[in-house]
Amino acid sequence: MKRTLILTALLIVLFVPAIHAQKETTFPTDDEIQLLLTQTDRAMKQYKPLIDEEERRLAKAGTDAVAKDRQVVKAVETAVQLLTKQPQGFNGPVGFSLFEWLDDATRNALLCSQGAMSQSTMLLMAGKTDDALQMMQLSKSCMDASTLIYTVSENAGSLYERYVKGEQDLANGGANGLEKCVEALKKTAGKKQ
């Protein structure tokens, strides 16, 4: 009877802090993750045609220029497909990878904008006004896509930060519970002597 009582007390000391920490910590919910995935999907749908346009306008050099862009978009699309089926997978390595890929896509879209603006300047100097205007439009569209992807990336970063803080809170709660358990065992062992 005495052992059962001590074991019950130890279990309470161990798990109550972890349960309490879990209630205080708010991990990203399925709804929040689904919203992020919807935003990500829309941003990629806006960005993908711009990659095609950049490749077409830059001809042979465009194929090399957009190769990395296509890899990043493919990785983001794969992550969105996986996380749509299992949103809580965001709370782990896949969430961090998605955040990194969004950051890469932001930078790639910005590079598209800068490259197109540079090309438009050269076309203007060569007297090709219509081509220059089309490159300026591509530059603006890439800048808009970069801004949108950056905004989505900030949302992903914020959600992932909540996940990391939640994990830390749970770990700290478990460590505190373990310390209390060890102290209780020491007191119990001291009384037996």
matplotlib code that plots the C-alpha trace (Angstrom):
import matplotlib.pyplot as plt

x = [0.0, 2.8, 4.6, 1.5, 1.0, 4.6, 4.4, 1.1, 2.7, 5.7, 3.6, 1.6, 4.8, 6.2, 3.2, 1.3, 4.0, 4.1, 0.3, 0.3, 3.0, 1.0, -2.0, 0.0, 1.8, 0.0, 1.4, 0.2, -3.2, -4.4, -6.4, -3.4, -1.3, -4.0, -4.2, -0.4, -0.6, -3.4, -1.3, 1.8, -0.1, -1.5, 2.0, 3.5, 0.7, 1.6, 5.3, 5.5, 4.3, 6.9, 9.6, 8.4, 8.3, 11.8, 13.1, 11.4, 12.7, 16.2, 16.4, 19.3, 20.6, 17.1, 17.1, 20.2, 18.9, 15.6, 16.8, 17.2, 13.9, 12.1, 13.7, 12.6, 9.0, 8.9, 10.1, 7.5, 4.7, 5.7, 5.7, 2.3, 0.9, 2.3, 1.3, -2.2, -2.7, -1.0, -0.9, 0.8, 3.8, 4.6, 5.6, 8.9, 11.6, 9.2, 8.0, 11.5, 12.3, 9.1, 10.2, 13.6, 12.2, 9.9, 12.9, 14.7, 11.7, 11.5, 15.2, 14.8, 11.8, 13.7, 16.6, 14.2, 13.0, 16.5, 17.6, 14.6, 15.1, 18.8, 17.7, 15.1, 17.8, 20.0, 17.0, 16.2, 19.7, 19.5, 16.3, 14.0, 11.3, 8.6, 10.9, 12.2, 8.6, 7.9, 11.0, 9.9, 6.5, 8.3, 10.4, 7.4, 5.5, 8.6, 8.8, 5.2, 5.6, 8.7, 6.7, 3.9, 6.2, 8.0, 4.8, 3.9, 7.4, 7.0, 3.8, 5.6, 8.4, 6.0, 4.2, 7.4, 8.7, 5.6, 6.3, 9.9, 8.9, 6.2, 8.7, 11.0, 8.2, 7.3, 11.0, 11.4, 8.2, 9.4, 12.8, 11.2, 9.0, 12.0, 13.8, 10.8, 10.7, 14.4, 13.9, 10.9, 12.9, 15.8, 13.4, 11.7, 15.1, 16.3, 13.2, 13.8, 17.3]
y = [0.0, 2.4, 1.7, 2.3, 5.6, 6.7, 5.6, 7.5, 10.6, 10.3, 9.9, 13.0, 15.0, 13.9, 14.5, 17.4, 20.0, 18.6, 18.7, 22.2, 23.3, 21.7, 23.8, 27.0, 26.3, 26.8, 24.8, 25.8, 24.4, 22.5, 25.5, 27.8, 25.4, 24.9, 28.7, 28.9, 26.1, 27.9, 31.1, 29.2, 27.5, 30.8, 32.4, 29.6, 29.8, 33.5, 32.8, 29.7, 31.5, 34.2, 31.6, 30.4, 34.0, 34.7, 31.6, 32.4, 36.0, 35.1, 32.3, 29.8, 31.7, 31.6, 27.8, 27.9, 31.0, 29.3, 25.8, 26.5, 28.4, 25.4, 23.1, 25.4, 25.6, 21.8, 21.4, 23.9, 22.1, 18.7, 20.0, 21.6, 18.3, 16.4, 18.8, 19.2, 15.5, 15.7, 19.3, 18.5, 17.4, 21.1, 20.9, 19.3, 19.3, 19.6, 22.9, 24.3, 23.1, 24.8, 28.0, 27.8, 27.0, 30.0, 32.2, 30.8, 31.5, 35.1, 35.6, 34.0, 36.1, 39.2, 38.1, 37.7, 41.3, 42.6, 40.6, 41.7, 45.4, 45.1, 43.6, 46.3, 49.0, 47.3, 47.0, 50.6, 51.6, 49.4, 51.3, 48.2, 50.0, 47.4, 44.6, 46.9, 47.6, 43.8, 43.2, 46.1, 44.4, 41.1, 42.9, 44.4, 41.0, 39.3, 42.0, 41.5, 37.7, 38.2, 40.4, 37.9, 35.0, 37.0, 37.7, 34.0, 33.2, 35.5, 33.6, 30.3, 31.6, 32.8, 29.5, 27.5, 29.8, 28.9, 25.2, 25.5, 27.5, 25.0, 22.1, 24.0, 24.7, 21.0, 20.0, 22.4, 21.2, 17.6, 18.5, 20.4, 17.4, 15.1, 17.3, 17.2, 13.5, 13.1, 15.4, 13.3, 10.1, 11.6, 12.6, 9.1, 7.4, 9.7, 8.8, 5.0, 5.3]
z = [0.0, 0.9, -2.3, -4.4, -2.6, -3.3, -6.9, -7.4, -5.9, -8.1, -11.2, -10.3, -9.6, -13.0, -15.2, -13.7, -14.8, -18.3, -18.6, -17.2, -19.7, -22.5, -21.6, -21.5, -24.8, -28.0, -30.9, -34.4, -35.0, -38.1, -39.2, -38.9, -40.8, -43.5, -43.9, -44.4, -47.0, -48.9, -48.9, -50.0, -52.8, -54.1, -54.0, -55.9, -58.5, -59.0, -59.2, -61.5, -64.7, -64.0, -64.0, -67.4, -68.7, -67.4, -69.1, -72.4, -72.4, -71.5, -74.1, -73.6, -70.6, -69.1, -68.8, -66.5, -64.6, -63.6, -62.9, -59.1, -59.1, -60.4, -57.8, -55.0, -56.3, -56.7, -53.1, -51.8, -53.8, -52.5, -48.9, -49.4, -50.7, -47.8, -45.1, -46.6, -45.7, -42.3, -41.1, -37.8, -39.8, -40.0, -36.3, -37.1, -39.8, -42.7, -41.3, -41.0, -44.6, -45.9, -44.2, -45.8, -49.2, -49.0, -48.1, -51.2, -53.4, -52.1, -53.0, -56.4, -57.3, -56.2, -58.4, -61.3, -60.8, -60.7, -63.7, -65.7, -64.8, -65.9, -69.2, -69.7, -69.3, -71.9, -74.3, -73.9, -74.7, -77.8, -78.8, -78.3, -76.4, -76.7, -75.4, -72.6, -71.5, -71.4, -69.3, -66.9, -66.5, -65.8, -63.2, -61.5, -61.5, -60.0, -57.3, -56.5, -56.3, -54.0, -51.7, -51.5, -50.9, -48.2, -46.4, -46.5, -45.3, -42.3, -41.4, -41.7, -39.5, -36.9, -36.7, -36.6, -33.8, -31.8, -32.4, -31.2, -28.1, -27.3, -27.5, -25.2, -22.7, -22.6, -22.2, -19.4, -17.7, -17.9, -16.5, -13.6, -12.9, -12.9, -10.4, -8.1, -8.4, -7.5, -4.5, -3.4, -3.7, -1.7, 1.0, 1.0, 1.1, 4.0, 6.1, 5.7, 7.2]

ax = plt.figure().add_subplot(projection="3d")
ax.plot(x, y, z, "-o")
ax.set_aspect("equal")
plt.show()
